[in-house]
């Protein structure tokens, strides 16, 4: 399986046809695969690298610590979702 890639520049281009194609491609990716990679999003590489660093630090924490961030009433929509809950 290949991860679908969409280009946010298409959505922001000002061209209605390109914008609609982006929306269709994004929707198709979520329907068929469940996730998508977005290019030309404008998020700096340094910020992305920092995010990965913090995510790795969080998941390296003991399970008991991670469970403090689990919010059962939100059904995995926010916070930490432990294994076997999705």
C-alpha positions, 0 to 999 in steps of 0.5 A: 500500500502506498501513502497518498500524497496531496499538495496543499498548494493546490488548495491554496492556488486560487483556482477553483478546479484545482481546489476541488481536485485537492478536496476530492483527492483528500477525501478519497485518501481518507476513505480508502487508506485512512490517512494522507501525507500533505506536502507544501503545508508550510510547517517548518522542518525544525518544528516537525523535528521537535514534534517527533522528539517530543512524541518519542519522549512521551512514548518512552514514558512508563505506561502508568504515566501515559495512562494519566493522559487517557480520556476514556469519555472521548473514545480516543479522540484526544489524549493518549489511547492505550493499546487494544482500545482502538 
